[in-house]
Amino acid sequence: MEMVIFTKIEDEDILDDLDTLYYSVEIGEHYERDKFKWSERVDFDQAKKKKLEFGFKMNHIKQVIKVEIQGSYISRKSNNEVIQKSIFIGFFNFARCVRKSGGLIQPQQVGLKVSDYIDVQVGLKEKYKFGGYRCITLKAFDTKGGDFIENPDLSVLVVETQNNTIVTEILKDLPLIQSPDGLHKRIEIGVNNYSPQIFMTQDFKVYFVKDSKDYSQYRADDNSIMPMGETRSEQDILQERIHNDLVAFGEFSAYDLIENSVFKQDFLELEPIEGGQSSLKPKKRSRKNTEIYSKTDPSSSQVHQQFDDDDQSEYKLPLFNRNKNQQIGLMTLRSIQCKKRTSFLDLVSNQMLEIVPIIAIDFSMSNLTFDERKCIHSVNEDNQNEYRDLITSISKAFRQISPTSLFYGFGANSVLRKTEVSDLFVGTGDLLNPIVMTDHLEQAYYSCLKRVELNLPVHISKVVEKSIEFAQQSESHFLQAQYQTKNDFKHGLTYFVLYILNSGIVDDINETIEQLTKVINLPLSIYIVNVQNKNLRKDDIDTGQLEEKCKFLFERGNRKFLKVIEYHDLGFQTHGHSEVIHKLTERIPFEIEQYFDSVAAHGTQIHIEQNQVRKGLDLVREVIRQKDQFLESIDGVEGLNRENVNKLIEDFRLYEYSADSAQILLGLKKRVDKS
């Protein structure tokens, strides 16, 4: 982040005998603040600008920036005694500063101002990240001599030639888009770590293929994951598709796209230059299609503006047969643009995004230590407890960003001596409401620990599945809202961060990986933290395999949505909660940006009204809906009715929506009543 502190003092009474100005700037919470201090000794009557740089932390976004200025005066009456006093204390809202994107703003609140002629303003903006993400978009039309884009039996593959990798695929069942120029399909090329110099040297091929079979890496019979050693690379699959099913292909270069784009500077500059010429020029290379190349005006350097969809800048791309001995078609590429990455700060500060943590805790017997500790969990709050330490850090990290969290447990009997082992139960003790105030996570943990009975096996697939359900609902609400009219209510996106805190043992690795395949395109990040159990060997830790086995998913999804962390790597002993908070949250902003760039933001521009983010009440409505649906499902089940099931929910704190569980508990209750 880059911050500018502007100061101007025009009061002669303050300037007289002033020797030094001392500045202090603080950002963040008490005891976890970023602090900056410096001094100025000359030209006090001149406007001053001080530029500061600091690393963004997630808890900054809901904080205030405190600016304090003190003056050091030399008293002529008291033998040149130095007197220091505060002349200004102001508080600036971090999110409001971000929304101004570098523009200077007045303080939201003034704590001290000794004169009306003191002007202090703050500007804040995100420093442009080198590389970042770019989405190159264009419209593809059939021109003549063939039917390729409009052919419902053909899929389109765009391949980067040097690495022979697919950068985008337009499936054959993707519907055509109507426009005044005719039917077309939208092609989007995502580029991570974008560098203009590297991009300008790249070449691409477009393949039209008629897939004769399923080339996926999954078994067609039972949808289970193939063993990792048997999976083929993306390049192998690509070559097989081309060999078997190629109908036509064409070649173009990045230079061709840039020269025929709507606005070249978006390709050539990492950050727009206001009112100036682009400092980079596309390197002229031999083009493959010079005979049909339509050159645009190279002197165009207009100020960037919003172009209409019917912009006529276009590039003619010839299509050849398999042997490249005959041209069989011509494709037109129009409205070629380079869109910059999404900014996490813009999303949050403009209330376009809500982040909700989901905490899932392992209450299984794998936490038994068989030494003097007996168990990693401990109901004694004075004892060592790694789970408590992690929960406290997560609470501190999210309490300003998300007032509510979701709390689940697994691997235990959810009610001591009353229920069977559960792979997923609500940690709050309320079947219908997993919501906990983020500030109260530690209390909820100890309350749950006193109710449960440790058991086996250790399954985490159900935890991931439940998180996927929440993420799917969030994405559905968000994407549907993009097609509403401007006057309609629009939802922001709720992005979920799942923290699975466990001992490292997992008994359902394959089932978990199968669930993880669904996370690729969902607003969900998963962090698995392995706590310390000294009695477990390294070979016994199963969660460490997940990252390795999911590499192919990260490549497909263009984002790493899963991270496994060891407790001892977080730095509790050396740095305390501040460093732990940073390590638990440092990648989340980047992961959210990747999600918006590669999934949510494609295909339509995002227009989200402020103050329209769904809060905890929406989650409450959802669990109430699930309760009603459950109660409706028991109608007609022998021995059950809504009244006695509602009573069971209140008395026994049911943790699963299961008619079988209700029947078992009802039978137990009757036997207890008789006795």
N, C-alpha and C positions, 0 to 999 in steps of 0.2 A: 504494500500500500504506500501511497505517496500523500503526505499532508503538507499544506502550506499554512503558516500562521502569519496573518497580516496585522501589523500594528501601526497606528498613527496617533501621536500625542500632540495636541495643539493648544495646550494650556501652559502659559508661561509660568504660573505659580508652581506647577509640577516640575517644569524643566529647570527652574532656577536651582542651583547647587546640586543638581542631579549628577552623580558620578558613574553609576552602573545600573543597568536594568538586568534583573535575574528572571529568567523564564522557567516555568515548570509546567509540563504537559503530562497528564496521566490518562490512560485508557484502560477500561476494564473494571473488574470487581476488586473489592478490598483484599489485600494480600496477594492478589494475582494480577496486578496491574503492570502495564508497560509504561515506563517512566522515561521522560526526556528532560534534560536540564541544560541550559546554556546561558550565556550572558552577552550583553551588548554594552559598549563603552563610548561609542561615537555617534554623532549626527542624530541625537535623540528627537529632533524636530522633523526628521525626514521619515517618510513611510518606509517600513521595513517588512521584508518577506523572508521567512525562514522555511526552508524545505526539509522535511523529515521523512525518512523511510522506515517502515516496520513491517513485520510479517503478520498477516491477517490470521486471527484465531476465531473459531466459531462463536465464542461467547462475546466477541466484540460487537456483533451486529445489533444487540439489544442494549448496549451500554451507552454511557455518555462520555464525552471528552472534556476533561477539566483543564482549563487554562488559567494559570495564576502568574501574575507579574508583580514583582517586588522591586522597589527602587532603593538604591543606596545613596544617601545624601551626606555631604560633608558640612557640618555645622561650623560656621565662621565664629559664632558667639561662644562656642564651647571648646576652644583650642583644637579646631579641626576634628572634632569627634565624629565618627561615622555612625549614622543612624539608618537603620533599614526598616522599611514599612511596606505593607501590601498596598498596591494602588488599583489592582483589578483582579477579580475572580469571576470567571464565566464558565457556563456549562453548555456544551453543544451536543445535540442528538446525533449519534453515529450514523443511523440509518438515513436521517434527513440529509446529512452531508454527502452520503453516497448517492442519493437520488439527484443531487445537484451536479454530480459527475465533475468535480473539480472546481465548480463555481463557489465563490466566497459567500458565506452566510453569516448573519448576526447570531449571537448566542441565544439559545432557547430560554436560558435563565441566567440572571446576573446575581451573583452572591455579594460582590463588592465592586463599586466603581466610584472612585473619589472625585471624578469630574465628568461632566457631560461631553467633554472634548477629548475623551479617550475612545478610540475606535479599534476594536479587536474583532477580527473575522477569521473564520477557518474554512479552508477548502480541502476536500478529500476525494481522491479518485484511486481506482485500481490501476496499478502499473500493468502495462500490457505484457502478458506472458509470451516470451518468445516461442514461436511454434504454435502452441494452442491447437485449435481445431478449426478446420474450414470445411464447409459443405458446398461443393460445386454443383450447381443445378442447371439443367437445360431441358428444353422440350424437343422431343424427337418426332418427326413427321415422315410418312412415306411421301416421296416426291413423284417418281415415275418408274416404270419398268419392273414393278414387282409389288408384292403385298407382304410386307415384313412386320412393320410396327403394328399394323391393324390385323395381322393374322392371329387368330385366337389359339392356334396350335404351336406357336413359337415363343420361347423364352429368350430374353436378351441378357447376355453376359458382357460386362465391361471389364477388361483384363489389363492390368499394368504389365507392360511387356518385359521389362528388365527382370522383375521378380516372378513373373508368370503367376500372379495372384489375382483373384477376382476382387475388384473393388466395389462392385455393385451388381445385383442381379434383379431384373424385372421379370417376375414370373408371368407365365402365359395367361393365368386367370386374373391378373390385375386389370381392372376395367379401363377402357379408353376414356380420355378426358376431352370434352367438347370445347371448342374455342372458335372464334371467327375465322381462324386460318385452317380449321379442319380438326379432325381427330388426331390426338397425339398421346404419347406417354411421357411421364416425367422421369428423367434420369438424375440420380443424385450420387455424387462421388464424395465419400467422406475421406478427409486427409488429416491424420493426426500429426502433431509436431511439424506443422506446415512451415516450409522454408521456400520463399519465392525462387531462390537460385536453384534449388534441387528440383522443384516442381517444373520449372521451365525446361528441364532437360529430359522430362519423362515422355514416353510414348504409350499409346493405348490401342487396344484392339476391341472391336465390337463383334461378338459372335451371336448369330441367330441359330438356336438349336431346337430340335424337336425331340424332347426327351422320350425315349422309347421305354425306359424303365426307371425305377426309383434308385437314384444314385446316393441316397443319404447313408450316413454311417450307422444307422440304427437297423436292427433286424426287423424285417417286415412281418414276422410271424407273431412276436409277442411284445414288441416295442421296448424290449429291455436293452440296456447299454451293452455294446460289444466290449470285450476285454480290450484294455488300452493297447496291448501289443498287436491286436488285429486290426486296429483302425487305420484307414488309409489317409494319406495326406490330402490336403485340398488340391495340390498340384496333380496328384495321381487321378483324382476324381475328374478334374477339369480335362485332362488329356483323354480320358476315357469318353467323356461326353462329346468332345470335339471329334474324336475318331469315329464314334458310332452315329452321331446325330447332327453334325454340322450341316446347315442349309446355306448360309451366306455369312460373309464377314467383311469388315472394313477396318481401316487403320487411320488414326489421327494422332496428332501430337498435342502436348499441353500448349505449345506455341500457337497452334491453330485455334484452341479455345480462347486464349488470351486476346489474340488479335481480332477475334470476332465477338468478343464479350460486350455486354451492355456497358460496363465500366471497368476499364483495364486496371485502374489504380487499386481496386480491391484485391486483385491478384498479385500486384507487384509490391505493395507496401504492407508491412506488418501492422502499421497503425496509420490511419488517414492523416495526410498533411493538409492543414487548413490553408486554402487559397494558394497552393503551390503546385509545381510540377512534380511528377513522380521522379524519384532519384534513380530508380532501377528501370532499365529498358529490357524488353525481351530479347534474348540472344537469337539472332536470325540464323536459322538452320535450313537445310534442304528439306522441303516439305514433300510428302508423298503424293499429294494430290494437287500439284501446282496448276494443272490444266483446268481445274474447275474451282480454284481457290478464289473466293470473293474477298478482296482486300478492302478493309474499312479505312476511314480517314485516320492516319496515324497522328495527326496533330490535335486530336480531340483531348481537351484537358478541362472540361467543364466541371463546375462544382457538383459534387455528388448529389443526386436527387432521386426520388422514387419514380422508377420507370413503369409504364403501363405494361400489361402482359402482351400487348400486340406490337412490341418493339420489333422492328424489322431486321435488326442485326442478325445475320445467319451464316451458317457454314454448310456447304454442300459436301456430303460424304458418300463417295461411291461404294457400292457393295459388290463383292465378287463371289464367284462360285468357289467350291472347295479347292480347286487346283489353281485359282487366280489366273485363269486363262480367258475369262469372259466376265465382263461387267453385267450383272443381272438386276441391278437396282440402284436407286439413289435415295439417300436419306438426308433430310434437312434438320440441322440443329439450330434452334433459335433460343432467344432469351437466356443466353449463357451468363451466369452470375456466380460470384464467389461470396458466400455468406460467412461472416465471422462467427466465432463461437459464442455460446450463451455465457453470460456472467452470473455466477452464483450470487454475488453481492446485489446485482440488480434484481434478481428474482426475489430474494428475501427482503430487501429494503423496500421494494414496491409491493410487498405482501402478495406476491404471485406464488409463493411456495410455503408449505408447512412441513416441518421435519418432525416425525414422531418416532421415538425409540421404542423398540420391543425388546424386553429383557426376558430371556429364557434360562432358567437355572437347573442344573443337574442335581437332583436330590437322590441319586441312586447310591447303591452300595459301593460303587467304584470310588467313593470319597472316603471309605474306611482306610485308615493308615496302619492299623495293627501295631501301634506303639503307644507311648504315653498320651498322645493327642487323641487317639482312638478314631477321630473323624475330622475332616477339614471343616465341615459345618460345626458350629457350636452355638448353642442357645445362650451361653454366657457372653454377654457383650464385651466383657473385659478380656476375653481370650483372643488369641491370634485367629484371624478368619479372613482368608484371601477373597472369598465371595463378598464379604461385607466391604472390603477395601475397593473392589471393582465396582460394586453398586454405588458406593459413595462417589467415586470418580465420575461414573456415568451421570449420576444425579447432578453433580456440579457442572458437568459439561453441557447439559441440556436444559437446566432449569430456567434459563433466561430465554431459550429458543422455543422450547415446547413445555408448556405448563403441565401437560399430561403425558403419561407413558402407558404402555401395555405390559402386563406382568404375567408370565406363564412359568410353569414348572414341568418337569418330566422325570421318569425313572423312579417313581415312588407311589405308594398308596396315598391318594390325595387326602383321605381322612383316616386317621390312625385307627386300625383294627375294624374299619367299617367298609372300606372299598378295596377293590383289587388294584394291582399296579397299573398305572396309566402312563401312556406315552405323551400325553398332553393334558394338563389341567390348569385352571385359572388360579394364579397365585394369590389373588385377593381374598379368596374364600367365598366369593360370590359367583355362582355359575354363569350369571348373565352379564357380568361386568368386569372385564379384565383391566379397567382403567384405574390408574393410580396417579395421584399428584406426584410429579417428578421429585419434588422436595421430600416426599414421604416414602421413597422407595426402600430405604433402609428399614423403616418401621414395618412396611409390608413384608419384607423378607423375613424378619424375625417372627412376625405373626404367622407366616406360612410355615416356617421351620418347626414351630411348636405343634402344628396340626398334622404334618405328614409323617409317613413311616417309610424309611429307606428300603428300596427293593431293586430288583433287576427284571428285565434287561434294560440297556441304555439305548434308546431310539431317539434320534433327532429329526427324522424325516417328517414326522407329524408337526413338529415346530416350524420347519421350513414350509410345509404345506399350508399351515394356518397363516403364516406371513404372506405367502403368495396370494391367498384369498383376499387379504386386506389390500395388497398392492394392485390386484386386478380390478377391484372395485374402485380404487382411487383413479387408476388410469382410465377406466371406462367413463367415470364422471367427467374427468378432465377433457378427454378427446371429444366426447359428445358436446361439451360446452363450446368447443371451437366452431361448431357449425350453427350455433344459434345466432340470432340477429343481435345487433348492438344493444338493443334495449332489454334483452333477456338477461336474467341472472346467470353469471358464469362462475364456475368453480375454479379455484386454483388447484394446484397439484399437491397431494399429500405424499411425501416421500418417506418411506419407512427404512429405519436402520435396525437390523436385528442383531442383538448381541447374545450369543450362545455361550454361557459360562459353564464349563464342564471340566472333568478330570482328564479328558483326552481319549477315553475309551468310547467307542461307538460300535454298536452291534448291527447297524443297518446301513453300511457304507453304500451299497449298490442302490438301495431305495432312496437314500439321500441324494446321490448323484442324479438319479432319475428326476427327482423334484427340482434339482438345481438347473436342469435343462430348461425349465420353464421361467427361470429368473432373468434370462438374457435380456428380454425386452420389457421388463417391469421396473417400476420405481422402487427398487429395493436393493439395499446393500447388506451384506452379511459379514459379521466379525465373529470368529470363534476364538475364545480366549481359554487356553489350557492353564488351569491352576496347578500348583505344585503338589504332587503326591510322590514323596521320595521313595515309596515302596513300589512304584511302577517303573519298569525298565523302559528305555527309549523305544524299544521294539514293540512295546504294548500300546504306544500312543497311535491311535487310528486317525485322528483328525488331521495329522500332518500329511496324510496321503491325499486329502481332498483337493488342496491347491494344485498338486501335480496332476491329478486325474482330471481336473477341470480346465486345464490349459486350452484345450480345443474349444471349450465354451467361451472363454475369454476372447479368443481370436474371432469366433463367430459373432459375438455380441459387441466387439470393438470396445469393451470396457471390462475391467477386473472388478467384479461385484462381490468376490469372496476373498477374505483374508484371514489367515490363521496366525494367532499371536500367542507367544509363550508369556506367562505371567512374569517370569524373572527378567524378561526383556523390556518390560514397561518402565522400570526404574523407580519402583516404590521406595526402595531402600536408599537410593542415591539422590533422587531429585524430588520425591514427594508427589503429591496429587497433581501439581501443575504440569509436570512433564508427562505424567500418565494421561491426563486429559488431552494433551496435545497429540499423543500417539494414538489414542482411541478415536480421534476425530479428524486428524490432519488430512486424510484422503477424501473425506466425505464431500467437501465442496467440489473437488475435481470430478468425483464420480457422478454427482448430480449434473454438472455441466456436460459430461459425456452422455448421460441419459437424455438430456434435452436435445443435444446436438444430433445424436445418432438415432433417436427414437421419437421423442415427443414433438420436437420442433419441425420435423420433416413433413412436407405435404401441405402445410398451411401456415400462415403467419399467426403468431400467438398474440391475442389481444385480451388481456385479463384486467377486469376492473379492480381497483384497490378495495381493501376491506371486504373481500369476498372469499376468503380462505375458509374452508371447512374446519371447524374446531372440534373439541372433544364431544360436543353434543351430537355431532353426526355419527360418531362411533357408538354413542349410547343408543341412538335410534337404531343403528344396525344390530346391536346385540338384542334389543327389544324385539326387533323383527325376527331374529333367529329364535327367540323364546316363543313368540306367537306361532311361528312355523312348526316348532317342536310340539307345542301343545295341540296343534291341529292334527299332527301326525299320529298322536296316541288315541284319537277317537276310534273306537272299535277294537282297541287292543284289550284283550281279556284282563279284567282285574284293575284296569287303570282308568281314571277319569281326570279331568282338569283340576278338580278340587284337591284330590289326594296327591297328585304330582306337584302342584304348587306348594302343598304342605311339606312334601319331601324336600323341595328346593330350599325352603326356609329352614327346616329343621336339620337337614343333613348336608347342606351346602353342596348340592350336586355339581360336578365339574364337567360332565359330558352330556350332550344332548342325546341320550340313548334310552329307548323304551326298555331294552333288556336290563340296563342298570337300574331303572326305576322299578321294574318288577322285582329284581333281586332285593333292593333296599326295602320295598314295601313288604316283601315276605319276611325279611329280617325284623322289621318293625312289628309285624303282627306276632311273630314268635316271642319277641321281647315283651310285648304287651301282655301276652298270655302268661308268661312266666312271672 
